[in-house]
Amino acid sequence: MTVRLLELSGERVIDTSPAQVFAMLIEPARQLEWNSLYLSATLSPPGDIAEGSVMTGRFKGAGRATVTFTDIVPGSSFTHVSRLLIAGLVPLGGFRHRYDVCPAGNGALVRQTVHVELNRLGQLLRGVIASGFTKRLPESFDELARYAASPHRNK
């Protein structure tokens, strides 16, 4: 079976310290506060996120999903690994979403890279999938920037 790759990335400077931005990105409870795609999320095992931690939840447009944390460099980067599904049921391929955070002036440069290995059905829907991610990356940066600037972020 031939696998087709789809990779999209984007970056933005967020006006908050890299440590605070990293916490906003990696902690599922914080994602629920600012990321409109997160409808519910729980972490297993509970506690600090480590290599192999698993987040399960419901996500707008994807339904239920299980996400594994990999490639964690505390304060700097991590990757979500999952399957790309339609409505949480029909697989389209493997999904990796990497977050990188580094200092940039008085803020943090955040880079998101989405890497999808599309199966045959995913290949048929490649344009729709690419369009969705192309639209979503800037929206997620906007949501993160608004949250970082809000007084509620320091809970």
Summary of the structure (lengths in Angstrom):
residues: 155
radius of gyration: 15.3
end to end distance: 48.2
largest distance: 50.4
contacts: 469
relative contact order: 0.24
helix: 32%
strand: 46%
